[in-house]
């Protein structure tokens, strides 16, 4: 059973980081959020490269599924804004 839990943790952690990224970008809307500012908010000097990679992977994943737009400046897509308005109980 422990083996199953350890496999789920990276995915759960990635979802958590993606949720945090999306929440921050939506909060800043309608302003675009520079990626450097996002990293500044989400990564402390003690976190190191692995945390930067997690945030970058989260951004790329959200762009890939159409919830974020942009490269160096990030904006939520209309789909992301709409889902943030709905109380879907996720």
N, CA, C and O atoms as a GROMACS GRO file, in nm:
protein
  360
    1UNK      N    1   0.081  -0.119   0.000
    1UNK     CA    2   0.000   0.000   0.000
    1UNK      C    3   0.086   0.126   0.000
    1UNK      O    4   0.051   0.223  -0.066
    2UNK      N    5   0.195   0.126   0.071
    2UNK     CA    6   0.283   0.243   0.073
    2UNK      C    7   0.336   0.275  -0.065
    2UNK      O    8   0.355   0.392  -0.098
    3UNK      N    9   0.361   0.174  -0.147
    3UNK     CA   10   0.408   0.196  -0.282
    3UNK      C   11   0.308   0.276  -0.364
    3UNK      O   12   0.347   0.363  -0.443
    4UNK      N   13   0.178   0.248  -0.346
    4UNK     CA   14   0.076   0.322  -0.417
    4UNK      C   15   0.075   0.469  -0.376
    4UNK      O   16   0.059   0.557  -0.460
    5UNK      N   17   0.092   0.494  -0.247
    5UNK     CA   18   0.091   0.632  -0.199
    5UNK      C   19   0.209   0.711  -0.252
    5UNK      O   20   0.194   0.827  -0.288
    6UNK      N   21   0.326   0.649  -0.258
    6UNK     CA   22   0.443   0.721  -0.304
    6UNK      C   23   0.432   0.758  -0.452
    6UNK      O   24   0.487   0.859  -0.495
    7UNK      N   25   0.361   0.675  -0.530
    7UNK     CA   26   0.340   0.709  -0.671
    7UNK      C   27   0.246   0.827  -0.685
    7UNK      O   28   0.261   0.907  -0.778
    8UNK      N   29   0.148   0.839  -0.596
    8UNK     CA   30   0.049   0.946  -0.605
    8UNK      C   31   0.104   1.080  -0.559
    8UNK      O   32   0.056   1.184  -0.604
    9UNK      N   33   0.199   1.082  -0.474
    9UNK     CA   34   0.248   1.207  -0.416
    9UNK      C   35   0.305   1.305  -0.519
    9UNK      O   36   0.270   1.423  -0.512
   10UNK      N   37   0.389   1.264  -0.612
   10UNK     CA   38   0.438   1.362  -0.710
   10UNK      C   39   0.325   1.426  -0.791
   10UNK      O   40   0.327   1.546  -0.818
   11UNK      N   41   0.227   1.346  -0.830
   11UNK     CA   42   0.114   1.399  -0.906
   11UNK      C   43   0.032   1.496  -0.820
   11UNK      O   44  -0.008   1.602  -0.868
   12UNK      N   45   0.009   1.460  -0.696
   12UNK     CA   46  -0.064   1.548  -0.605
   12UNK      C   47   0.012   1.678  -0.582
   12UNK      O   48  -0.046   1.786  -0.578
   13UNK      N   49   0.142   1.666  -0.567
   13UNK     CA   50   0.224   1.786  -0.547
   13UNK      C   51   0.219   1.875  -0.671
   13UNK      O   52   0.209   1.997  -0.659
   14UNK      N   53   0.226   1.815  -0.789
   14UNK     CA   54   0.219   1.893  -0.913
   14UNK      C   55   0.085   1.963  -0.924
   14UNK      O   56   0.079   2.079  -0.964
   15UNK      N   57  -0.023   1.895  -0.890
   15UNK     CA   58  -0.154   1.958  -0.893
   15UNK      C   59  -0.161   2.074  -0.795
   15UNK      O   60  -0.220   2.178  -0.825
   16UNK      N   61  -0.102   2.057  -0.681
   16UNK     CA   62  -0.101   2.163  -0.580
   16UNK      C   63  -0.026   2.286  -0.631
   16UNK      O   64  -0.072   2.399  -0.612
   17UNK      N   65   0.088   2.264  -0.694
   17UNK     CA   66   0.166   2.377  -0.749
   17UNK      C   67   0.088   2.442  -0.863
   17UNK      O   68   0.085   2.565  -0.872
   18UNK      N   69   0.026   2.362  -0.949
   18UNK     CA   70  -0.053   2.418  -1.058
   18UNK      C   71  -0.169   2.502  -1.003
   18UNK      O   72  -0.198   2.609  -1.055
   19UNK      N   73  -0.234   2.453  -0.899
   19UNK     CA   74  -0.345   2.527  -0.838
   19UNK      C   75  -0.298   2.661  -0.783
   19UNK      O   76  -0.365   2.763  -0.799
   20UNK      N   77  -0.183   2.659  -0.718
   20UNK     CA   78  -0.128   2.783  -0.661
   20UNK      C   79  -0.091   2.881  -0.772
   20UNK      O   80  -0.120   3.000  -0.761
   21UNK      N   81  -0.028   2.833  -0.877
   21UNK     CA   82   0.009   2.920  -0.989
   21UNK      C   83  -0.116   2.982  -1.049
   21UNK      O   84  -0.121   3.103  -1.070
   22UNK      N   85  -0.216   2.900  -1.076
   22UNK     CA   86  -0.338   2.950  -1.138
   22UNK      C   87  -0.407   3.052  -1.048
   22UNK      O   88  -0.455   3.154  -1.097
   23UNK      N   89  -0.411   3.026  -0.919
   23UNK     CA   90  -0.474   3.120  -0.826
   23UNK      C   91  -0.404   3.255  -0.826
   23UNK      O   92  -0.469   3.359  -0.824
   24UNK      N   93  -0.272   3.253  -0.827
   24UNK     CA   94  -0.196   3.378  -0.826
   24UNK      C   95  -0.218   3.456  -0.955
   24UNK      O   96  -0.238   3.578  -0.951
   25UNK      N   97  -0.216   3.387  -1.068
   25UNK     CA   98  -0.235   3.456  -1.196
   25UNK      C   99  -0.377   3.512  -1.206
   25UNK      O  100  -0.395   3.624  -1.254
   26UNK      N  101  -0.476   3.437  -1.161
   26UNK     CA  102  -0.614   3.485  -1.165
   26UNK      C  103  -0.631   3.605  -1.071
   26UNK      O  104  -0.700   3.701  -1.104
   27UNK      N  105  -0.568   3.599  -0.957
   27UNK     CA  106  -0.577   3.710  -0.861
   27UNK      C  107  -0.524   3.840  -0.920
   27UNK      O  108  -0.577   3.947  -0.892
   28UNK      N  109  -0.420   3.831  -1.000
   28UNK     CA  110  -0.359   3.949  -1.062
   28UNK      C  111  -0.436   4.001  -1.184
   28UNK      O  112  -0.415   4.114  -1.227
   29UNK      N  113  -0.524   3.918  -1.238
   29UNK     CA  114  -0.602   3.956  -1.356
   29UNK      C  115  -0.679   4.083  -1.328
   29UNK      O  116  -0.737   4.092  -1.219
   30UNK      N  117  -0.685   4.181  -1.414
   30UNK     CA  118  -0.654   4.176  -1.557
   30UNK      C  119  -0.509   4.209  -1.592
   30UNK      O  120  -0.473   4.213  -1.709
   31UNK      N  121  -0.426   4.232  -1.491
   31UNK     CA  122  -0.285   4.257  -1.520
   31UNK      C  123  -0.216   4.126  -1.556
   31UNK      O  124  -0.246   4.021  -1.499
   32UNK      N  125  -0.124   4.133  -1.648
   32UNK     CA  126  -0.039   4.018  -1.678
   32UNK      C  127   0.063   4.004  -1.564
   32UNK      O  128   0.108   4.103  -1.508
   33UNK      N  129   0.096   3.883  -1.533
   33UNK     CA  130   0.193   3.855  -1.427
   33UNK      C  131   0.324   3.811  -1.490
   33UNK      O  132   0.330   3.705  -1.552
   34UNK      N  133   0.428   3.890  -1.476
   34UNK     CA  134   0.558   3.845  -1.528
   34UNK      C  135   0.600   3.715  -1.460
   34UNK      O  136   0.584   3.697  -1.339
   35UNK      N  137   0.654   3.626  -1.539
   35UNK     CA  138   0.697   3.497  -1.486
   35UNK      C  139   0.799   3.516  -1.373
   35UNK      O  140   0.798   3.440  -1.276
   36UNK      N  141   0.884   3.615  -1.385
   36UNK     CA  142   0.984   3.639  -1.281
   36UNK      C  143   0.917   3.676  -1.148
   36UNK      O  144   0.966   3.638  -1.041
   37UNK      N  145   0.807   3.751  -1.153
   37UNK     CA  146   0.736   3.785  -1.030
   37UNK      C  147   0.667   3.663  -0.971
   37UNK      O  148   0.664   3.646  -0.849
   38UNK      N  149   0.612   3.579  -1.056
   38UNK     CA  150   0.551   3.455  -1.009
   38UNK      C  151   0.654   3.371  -0.935
   38UNK      O  152   0.628   3.322  -0.825
   39UNK      N  153   0.770   3.356  -0.995
   39UNK     CA  154   0.877   3.279  -0.930
   39UNK      C  155   0.917   3.344  -0.798
   39UNK      O  156   0.942   3.275  -0.700
   40UNK      N  157   0.922   3.477  -0.795
   40UNK     CA  158   0.955   3.548  -0.672
   40UNK      C  159   0.855   3.522  -0.562
   40UNK      O  160   0.892   3.515  -0.445
   41UNK      N  161   0.727   3.509  -0.598
   41UNK     CA  162   0.623   3.482  -0.500
   41UNK      C  163   0.625   3.337  -0.452
   41UNK      O  164   0.595   3.308  -0.336
   42UNK      N  165   0.660   3.246  -0.541
   42UNK     CA  166   0.645   3.105  -0.510
   42UNK      C  167   0.773   3.035  -0.468
   42UNK      O  168   0.768   2.923  -0.416
   43UNK      N  169   0.887   3.097  -0.488
   43UNK     CA  170   1.014   3.030  -0.460
   43UNK      C  171   1.096   3.116  -0.364
   43UNK      O  172   1.122   3.233  -0.391
   44UNK      N  173   1.136   3.056  -0.254
   44UNK     CA  174   1.225   3.126  -0.162
   44UNK      C  175   1.369   3.086  -0.193
   44UNK      O  176   1.393   2.988  -0.263
   45UNK      N  177   1.462   3.161  -0.139
   45UNK     CA  178   1.603   3.130  -0.164
   45UNK      C  179   1.640   2.993  -0.106
   45UNK      O  180   1.735   2.930  -0.152
   46UNK      N  181   1.567   2.947  -0.007
   46UNK     CA  182   1.596   2.817   0.054
   46UNK      C  183   1.541   2.700  -0.029
   46UNK      O  184   1.584   2.586  -0.011
   47UNK      N  185   1.446   2.728  -0.118
   47UNK     CA  186   1.383   2.620  -0.195
   47UNK      C  187   1.476   2.557  -0.296
   47UNK      O  188   1.478   2.434  -0.310
   48UNK      N  189   1.551   2.637  -0.367
   48UNK     CA  190   1.645   2.584  -0.464
   48UNK      C  191   1.584   2.555  -0.598
   48UNK      O  192   1.469   2.589  -0.627
   49UNK      N  193   1.666   2.490  -0.680
   49UNK     CA  194   1.631   2.464  -0.821
   49UNK      C  195   1.511   2.372  -0.838
   49UNK      O  196   1.436   2.387  -0.934
   50UNK      N  197   1.492   2.278  -0.748
   50UNK     CA  198   1.381   2.185  -0.765
   50UNK      C  199   1.247   2.257  -0.758
   50UNK      O  200   1.154   2.223  -0.831
   51UNK      N  201   1.236   2.356  -0.671
   51UNK     CA  202   1.111   2.433  -0.660
   51UNK      C  203   1.091   2.518  -0.786
   51UNK      O  204   0.979   2.527  -0.837
   52UNK      N  205   1.196   2.578  -0.837
   52UNK     CA  206   1.186   2.655  -0.961
   52UNK      C  207   1.136   2.564  -1.072
   52UNK      O  208   1.048   2.602  -1.150
   53UNK      N  209   1.190   2.445  -1.080
   53UNK     CA  210   1.148   2.350  -1.183
   53UNK      C  211   1.002   2.311  -1.167
   53UNK      O  212   0.930   2.296  -1.266
   54UNK      N  213   0.956   2.294  -1.043
   54UNK     CA  214   0.816   2.261  -1.019
   54UNK      C  215   0.724   2.372  -1.069
   54UNK      O  216   0.623   2.345  -1.134
   55UNK      N  217   0.760   2.495  -1.038
   55UNK     CA  218   0.678   2.609  -1.081
   55UNK      C  219   0.680   2.621  -1.234
   55UNK      O  220   0.576   2.643  -1.296
   56UNK      N  221   0.797   2.608  -1.292
   56UNK     CA  222   0.808   2.615  -1.439
   56UNK      C  223   0.727   2.504  -1.505
   56UNK      O  224   0.658   2.527  -1.605
   57UNK      N  225   0.734   2.383  -1.450
   57UNK     CA  226   0.656   2.271  -1.505
   57UNK      C  227   0.506   2.298  -1.492
   57UNK      O  228   0.428   2.266  -1.582
   58UNK      N  229   0.466   2.356  -1.380
   58UNK     CA  230   0.325   2.389  -1.359
   58UNK      C  231   0.278   2.491  -1.462
   58UNK      O  232   0.171   2.476  -1.521
   59UNK      N  233   0.358   2.595  -1.485
   59UNK     CA  234   0.322   2.696  -1.585
   59UNK      C  235   0.309   2.631  -1.722
   59UNK      O  236   0.211   2.654  -1.792
   60UNK      N  237   0.406   2.551  -1.759
   60UNK     CA  238   0.402   2.487  -1.891
   60UNK      C  239   0.282   2.394  -1.903
   60UNK      O  240   0.218   2.388  -2.009
   61UNK      N  241   0.250   2.323  -1.797
   61UNK     CA  242   0.133   2.236  -1.800
   61UNK      C  243   0.004   2.313  -1.816
   61UNK      O  244  -0.085   2.272  -1.891
   62UNK      N  245  -0.008   2.426  -1.745
   62UNK     CA  246  -0.129   2.507  -1.754
   62UNK      C  247  -0.141   2.575  -1.890
   62UNK      O  248  -0.252   2.589  -1.942
   63UNK      N  249  -0.030   2.617  -1.947
   63UNK     CA  250  -0.032   2.672  -2.083
   63UNK      C  251  -0.073   2.562  -2.180
   63UNK      O  252  -0.153   2.585  -2.272
   64UNK      N  253  -0.018   2.444  -2.160
   64UNK     CA  254  -0.046   2.332  -2.250
   64UNK      C  255  -0.192   2.290  -2.254
   64UNK      O  256  -0.240   2.244  -2.358
   65UNK      N  257  -0.263   2.304  -2.143
   65UNK     CA  258  -0.404   2.265  -2.140
   65UNK      C  259  -0.497   2.384  -2.162
   65UNK      O  260  -0.619   2.370  -2.155
   66UNK      N  261  -0.439   2.501  -2.190
   66UNK     CA  262  -0.520   2.616  -2.225
   66UNK      C  263  -0.576   2.696  -2.109
   66UNK      O  264  -0.676   2.766  -2.125
   67UNK      N  265  -0.514   2.686  -1.991
   67UNK     CA  266  -0.560   2.765  -1.877
   67UNK      C  267  -0.479   2.891  -1.855
   67UNK      O  268  -0.525   2.985  -1.791
   68UNK      N  269  -0.358   2.894  -1.907
   68UNK     CA  270  -0.275   3.014  -1.903
   68UNK      C  271  -0.230   3.047  -2.045
   68UNK      O  272  -0.215   2.959  -2.129
   69UNK      N  273  -0.211   3.177  -2.068
   69UNK     CA  274  -0.158   3.224  -2.195
   69UNK      C  275  -0.037   3.311  -2.167
   69UNK      O  276  -0.029   3.378  -2.064
   70UNK      N  277   0.056   3.310  -2.261
   70UNK     CA  278   0.173   3.395  -2.249
   70UNK      C  279   0.299   3.315  -2.233
   70UNK      O  280   0.299   3.193  -2.218
   71UNK      N  281   0.409   3.389  -2.238
   71UNK     CA  282   0.540   3.328  -2.223
   71UNK      C  283   0.609   3.390  -2.103
   71UNK      O  284   0.619   3.326  -1.998
   72UNK      N  285   0.656   3.511  -2.117
   72UNK     CA  286   0.721   3.579  -2.005
   72UNK      C  287   0.622   3.654  -1.917
   72UNK      O  288   0.651   3.679  -1.800
   73UNK      N  289   0.507   3.690  -1.971
   73UNK     CA  290   0.397   3.750  -1.894
   73UNK      C  291   0.277   3.659  -1.908
   73UNK      O  292   0.238   3.623  -2.018
   74UNK      N  293   0.219   3.623  -1.795
   74UNK     CA  294   0.114   3.522  -1.792
   74UNK      C  295  -0.022   3.584  -1.767
   74UNK      O  296  -0.037   3.675  -1.685
   75UNK      N  297  -0.122   3.534  -1.838
   75UNK     CA  298  -0.260   3.574  -1.820
   75UNK      C  299  -0.347   3.449  -1.813
   75UNK      O  300  -0.318   3.350  -1.879
   76UNK      N  301  -0.453   3.453  -1.733
   76UNK     CA  302  -0.547   3.341  -1.736
   76UNK      C  303  -0.631   3.347  -1.862
   76UNK      O  304  -0.665   3.456  -1.909
   77UNK      N  305  -0.663   3.234  -1.916
   77UNK     CA  306  -0.750   3.229  -2.033
   77UNK      C  307  -0.895   3.246  -1.988
   77UNK      O  308  -0.924   3.237  -1.869
   78UNK      N  309  -0.986   3.272  -2.083
   78UNK     CA  310  -1.127   3.279  -2.046
   78UNK      C  311  -1.176   3.152  -1.974
   78UNK      O  312  -1.257   3.160  -1.882
   79UNK      N  313  -1.126   3.036  -2.015
   79UNK     CA  314  -1.166   2.912  -1.948
   79UNK      C  315  -1.123   2.911  -1.802
   79UNK      O  316  -1.199   2.868  -1.715
   80UNK      N  317  -1.002   2.957  -1.774
   80UNK     CA  318  -0.954   2.962  -1.636
   80UNK      C  319  -1.035   3.060  -1.553
   80UNK      O  320  -1.069   3.032  -1.438
   81UNK      N  321  -1.067   3.175  -1.611
   81UNK     CA  322  -1.148   3.273  -1.539
   81UNK      C  323  -1.287   3.219  -1.509
   81UNK      O  324  -1.341   3.241  -1.401
   82UNK      N  325  -1.344   3.148  -1.605
   82UNK     CA  326  -1.478   3.092  -1.585
   82UNK      C  327  -1.477   2.985  -1.478
   82UNK      O  328  -1.565   2.984  -1.391
   83UNK      N  329  -1.381   2.895  -1.481
   83UNK     CA  330  -1.377   2.789  -1.380
   83UNK      C  331  -1.356   2.847  -1.242
   83UNK      O  332  -1.402   2.791  -1.143
   84UNK      N  333  -1.284   2.961  -1.233
   84UNK     CA  334  -1.263   3.024  -1.102
   84UNK      C  335  -1.393   3.084  -1.049
   84UNK      O  336  -1.408   3.103  -0.928
   85UNK      N  337  -1.487   3.115  -1.137
   85UNK     CA  338  -1.617   3.170  -1.096
   85UNK      C  339  -1.714   3.062  -1.049
   85UNK      O  340  -1.806   3.091  -0.972
   86UNK      N  341  -1.694   2.941  -1.094
   86UNK     CA  342  -1.787   2.832  -1.062
   86UNK      C  343  -1.750   2.766  -0.930
   86UNK      O  344  -1.632   2.753  -0.897
   87UNK      N  345  -1.848   2.727  -0.858
   87UNK     CA  346  -1.826   2.650  -0.736
   87UNK      C  347  -1.854   2.504  -0.770
   87UNK      O  348  -1.965   2.455  -0.754
   88UNK      N  349  -1.749   2.437  -0.818
   88UNK     CA  350  -1.767   2.300  -0.867
   88UNK      C  351  -1.733   2.195  -0.762
   88UNK      O  352  -1.747   2.075  -0.787
   89UNK      N  353  -1.689   2.237  -0.646
   89UNK     CA  354  -1.662   2.143  -0.539
   89UNK      C  355  -1.546   2.049  -0.563
   89UNK      O  356  -1.549   1.934  -0.518
   90UNK      N  357  -1.446   2.096  -0.632
   90UNK     CA  358  -1.329   2.011  -0.659
   90UNK      C  359  -1.237   2.006  -0.541
   90UNK      O  360  -1.134   1.939  -0.546
   0.00000   0.00000   0.00000
